[in-house]
Amino acid sequence: MKLNFVKKVANWGNYPVVEKEVKSEDKIEKIKNYIRANGDVIARGNGRCYGDASLAEHIFSTKRLNKFISFDRLNGIIECEAGVLLSEVLEVIVPQGYFLYVTPGTKFVSVGGAIASDVHGKNHHAEGCFSEYVIEFKLMNERAELLTCSREENADVFWATIGGMGLTGIIVSAKFRLKNIETAYIRQESIKAENLDEIFRLFEESEDWTYNVAWIDCLQKGKNLGRSILMRGEHALSAELAKKQGEYPLKLKEKFKPMVPFYFPGFVLNNLSVKIFNWFYWNKQKKKEIKNYVDYETFFYPLDVINDWNKIYGKKGFIQYQMVIPKVQGKEGMKRILETIAKSGNGSFLAVLKLFGKNNPKAYNSFPFEGYTLALDFKVNSKLKSLVKQLDDIVEEFGGRIYLTKDSMSRSSLTNYIENVNNPKFISLQRQRILNQ
């Protein structure tokens, strides 16, 4: 069945919204024919990135490339088509005692999108990006050639595609390694930090933990600037959960998952409501430190529990602004950023701080490098572009970088770090990004 039509398209932030041609096929020959007929084609996975990625003139949806190819249970290697979601991978591998080496903050991203964005998680300082565990993938390039790409075969295309935002072609399928686990649970410690100095000290003390992430109240000022809660974790061993989970340590309990049924009115999410939310989030943890066990969904994907949570931001949508500041200047850079946000009154409903480890120099298009990264959600309003410009200036001053997967407003000088800037597809995508604004 042929699926090819013009429709309104937006990513998870619902900003920007554009009208573009969307094509979906599951047969290799038909994909080849589509590429031959249209020069400017960008693949689109599940649309769960926050920015304007994939919003090109001709969009190829990989949703019909949704089949598993093989699962080597002995060696922990899985192969699937690019449109398979990480949530679907987890459903297969967790009961078999495996987990993803690297996962972003939502499980509803496609495998192809994970490679094109070279996604990172709460463990970059310990285990790097998603690409570290990719063995090979098949790529349909702009000449409609199907290439097998790995560190040994077509290595130049392999590394250009990692974090390349779909500009080298359409990822058709991928093979990657998995992590052994004994349970579907995380041993977690939550520690309150009164200010920026304390949270940075806690991050330094927690570098030997596999997973680290902090929620930050970005509207605090003065002595409370950077008030936050650090959550660090390790995969729980079966012996730890013997009494709690009995014979089913790899099985999660069914949960009620509420849904946001409609777009909230624009006035609901404002500076006051963000302050109230932050107050409740900070005070719900009564003790300085809490140690407990949580399932992997609670630890890695807290927002996935609420279906269509993006509607909370209203029909105008929101952006997620994520940057990384070099480690040696991390605290000073974050202080400037948080002060600027607090002063602007544009509170972020969700602000997440993480620590990045050293980058892989071969993955030259990948976003992370050694430093601190902050991700912030902002409702789209008339003052937002001015705030983004101020944040861009700070990031540039400290030698930082903006995450292309989440960008829709930042200047090209901060986002154009892709090595092959003369790539006509890249130039076209950036031109389209400006027009979409």
N, C-alpha and C positions, 0 to 999 in steps of 0.2 A: 504494500500500500504506500502510495506517495504522499508525503506530508511536506507541503511547501506553501507558506502563506505569509502575508505581512500582518504583523500584530504589534500591540504595545508591549514593550519589553522593559523590565527593570530588574535589578538584582535585589538582594535581601533588604537593602536600605530604602527601596522605593524611590531612589534618587540617583541619577536622573531617570526619567521615563522617556523612551524613544519609540518610534515606529520603524521597525526593521523587518526584513525578510528572514524567516526562520525555516530551516530545512532539517528534516530528520530521516535518516536511513539506517538500515542495519546490514546492508549488503555492500561488500567492498567495491564491486564494479559500479554500483550506483553512486557511491561516495566519490569515486574517481571521476565519474562523469560530471558530478556537481562541481568539483574543483576545477575541472577543465573549462567549464562554462562560466565560472565566476572567479576572477582573479583575487579579489579581496574577501577571503573567508576566514572567520575566526570560530573556533570550537567553543561551545558553551556546555557546561555540565549541568548542575542542579540549580544554578543561579543563587548560591548561598554566600557568595562574596559580597562585600558591602559597597564596593565602588562601581565604576563603570566598565570594568573588564568585560570583554566579549561583545560589547555593544557596537559591533561593526556594521557595515552596510549589509553584509550577507553573513548570517549566523547559522552555523551547523550545530544542531542540538545532538548531544551524544546519548540522550536518554534511551534510545532504542539499542544502543550498544551495552546491554545490561546482563550479559551472560557470564557465568563462571566457566573457566576453561579447564583448570586442574587445581588440585590441592594435594601437595606432598606432605602428609601428616607426619612422616618420620623426620623430615628435615625442616619442617616449618616454612614451606615456600608455597605461595598461592599465585595463580595467574587468572586474570579476569579481563573482561572488556572495560574500556575506559569509562563507560557510563554507570558502572556499578558503584553504589554508594558505600562509604565506609561503614554505615549502619548495617548494610547487608553483609559486608565482610565480617563484621563483629558477630552477627547472628550465626555465621558458619564456624568461625574459628574459636570463639570463647568456650563453647562446650567441649572443644577438643584440647583445651589447655593452652591456647595461644592468644596473644593480643597484638595490637599494632605497636611497632616500635615508636612511632611518632604520630600523634593525632592533634588536630586543631581543636578549638573550643566548641565545635559542632561536629556531629557524626554524619550530618546530612550533606556532605560534600562528595563529589565523585572522585574516583581514583585518578582520572585524567586531570581533573582540576587540582588535586593534591600535588601532582607532579609539575603542572604548569605554574603553580604558585610556589612550589617547593615549601609546603606548609611546615610550620614549626609548632611546638607545643610547650608544655610546662617543663620539659626536660632538655631543652636545647643545650644548656650548659653541660649536660652529661652525655647526651646521645645524638645531638645534631638535628638535622632536618630530615624530612621524609625521604629525600633523594639518597641519603646514606644507605638505605635498605632496598633501593630499587635495583634489581638485577638487570633487567632489560625492558624495553617497550617497543611496540611497533608504531611507526609514525607514517602518516600519509603526508608527503611534503607538497609544496605548491605546484610541482610538476606532476602530481598524481602518482608518484612513485611510493610504493610501500617499503619502508626501510626498517630493518631490525637494528635497534640502537642500544649499545651497551658501552661499558668502559673499554672494551676491546674492539667492537665492531661499530663503525660510524661514530667514533667517540666524539668527534667535533660536534656532530648534530646532537648527540646525547647530552653533552654539557650545555649546549646552546638552548636546548629545550627545557632543561631543569630551571625552573623559575622564569622561563621565557615568555610567559603570559600567552601561550598559544600562537606565537608569531612565527614559529618554524613549521607549523603544520598541525594536523589533527592526530592526536594520540588515539590509536585504535584499541590497543590492549596493553597490559603491563604485567610483569612478574616481579614480586618483591618478597623479602624475608619477613618473618614474624618472630615475635618474642614469646618465649616460654613463660607461662604463669601457672600457679597452683590453684588460685582462686579468682573469683570475679570481684574481689574486694580490695580496697586500699586502706592501709594503716595510715591514718591522717593525724597531724598535729596542727591545730589552729592557735596562733599566737597574736595577741593584740599589740600593736605598736602605736605609741602616743604621737609620734612625729616622724619626719623624714630621716633624721639621724638614726632613730631606732630601727626603722624598717630596713635601711641599708645595712646596718650592723647585723640584723637577723638574716638577710640574704647572704652576707659573707659567711656567717656561721653555719649556713644551711647548704653550702655548695656541695657537700658530700651526699646530700639527699638527691634522689633521682628526679623528683618532681617538686617544683617551687612556683608559687604564684601568689600575688597579693592583690586584694581589693583595696582601693584608695578612695577616701572621701576627698574629692577634688575641690570642694568648696570651703575647706578649712583654711584659716589664715593664722599668721603669727606663730605662737608656740605650738599650735596644733597642726600646722601645715604638714601634709603628708600622713595624717592619721590613717591607719590602715590595719588590715588583718592579713597576716601571712598564713598560707595553707601549704604545708609540705607533706609529701607522701611517698610511700613505697608499696609495691604490690604485696598484699598480705599472703603469708604462707598458710598452707592447709592446717598445720599444727596450731596456729594462732586462732583459727576459727572453728576448731573441732567441736567445741561446746555450743557455739552460736549457730552454725549452719548445718551441723549434722553431716549427712552423707551427700549433700548437694552444694559444695563450695563453688562450683562453676555455673550455677544457675541463679538468676536474679528473680526476685519476687515481682509479681505483677504490680504496676503502679497506676494510679489514676492520673491521667494527663489532661489538665484543663486546656481549654481553647479560648483565645481572644476572638470573639465572634464578629467584631466590626472594628473599623478604624476609630480610634479615640478622637474626640473633638480636640482641636489644637490647644485649647486653654488648659487641658488636664495636666499635661507635662510642662511644668514651668520651674522657675528657680526655687519657689517655695516647696513644691511637691518633691523635687529632687532632694532638697534639704531634709524634708521629713523622711523620705526613704532612707537616706544615708544615716539619719539618727537611729532609725529602727534597726538597720543592718548592723551598726556599730554596737548597739545596746542589746541585741538579741543574744550575744555572747557575754554572759555575766562574768565569767572568770578570765583571768589573764591568759591562761593556756588550757586548751581542751585536747585530750587524746581520745580518739575513737576509731571505729571502722566504718567505712561507707562503701557502697557499691560503686563500681567504676563509672556508671552513668552520673551519679551525684557528684563525683569528684571531677570528671572531665567535661561533662556536658550539662551543667545545671540549668541552662536556658532551654535546652531541647525538651525538657519536661513540659513546657508550655507551648502548645501549638500556635503558630502564627503570632508569636509575641512581638514581631516587628510592627504590628498594627497599633501598638501602644503609642507609637510616635505620631500617629495621624497620617492623613493622606499625603501631606507634603513630604513625608519620609524623614530619614536621618542619614547621617554619614558616620562612619567610624574612622577616626584619625589615629593612625599608628605610626610611631617613629622609633628609631633606635639612636641612642646617644653613646659615644665611646665610653668604655667603663671608667677610665680615669677621670672623666668629667661628668659621670653619670649623675651624681647627687646634685651638683651645681646646675646642670642642665635641667633636671627634673624640677628643681626648686623654681627656676625661672618659668618653666612651663606651667606649673601648678599655680604660681602667683598670678600669672597672666590670665589663666582660666577663672580663678576666684574673683579677680578684679573685673572681668568682663561680665560676670553674672550668668554666662552660658554654662550652667552646670551640666556635667556629664552624668547621665543616669547610671552608667556603668564605666568604671575606670579600673583597668587591670595592669599591674606592673609585673614584669618578668625579667629574668636574667638570661642573657645570651652568652654562650661560650664562643670559642674561636670558630671562625667560618672555614669552610672548605674552599681553598682558593680556586679549585677547578670549577666549582659551581659559581661562576662569576656573575650570573644573573640573580642569584639568591639574595633575599633581603637581609637576613641576620648577619651581624658581625659582633665581635666581643663587646658587650655593653649592656645597657639597660633599655628595655623597650616598654613603652606605655601605650595602651590602646584605650581610646575614649569614644563614647557614643554621644553625638550632638544632634538634637532635633534641628531640622532645617528651618531657618528663619532669616530675617533681613540682616541680622548682625553677624551671621555665621562666617561669611566670606572674609570679613574684616578680621575676625578672630583667627581663622585659618592662616591668613597672611602673617599675622603676628607670630603664630606658632612656627610657621615656615621659616621666618627670620631667625628665630631662636635655634631651630634645628640646624639651619645652615651655619650659623655662627659657631656651633659646637661640633661641626663636622659630622652631623648625623645624616639620616636617610629616612625616606618615607616608603611605606609598604605599598607597592603598586596594586596589589590585590584589593586594597581597601580605599585607594585614592580616587577622588572625583573632583577635587578642588585645588590641589596644590600646584605650585608653579612647576613647569617642566624642568627647570634647573635642578630641582630636588628629586624628581622622579625619573629622569632620563639617565639612569646609571647603567642601563643595558649596554653592553660593550659595542654591539653592532648598531650604532645609532643611525647609520646610513641605510639600514634595512627599510625598503619602501613601505612594508607592512607596518613597521613600528611608527614611521612618520605619519602614515595614514591614520593609525589608531589614535595617535596623540592629537592630530588635527581634529578628528571626530570628537575626542574628549573635550576639546575647547569649544566646539560648536554646541555640544550637549549642555554646556553650562549656560 
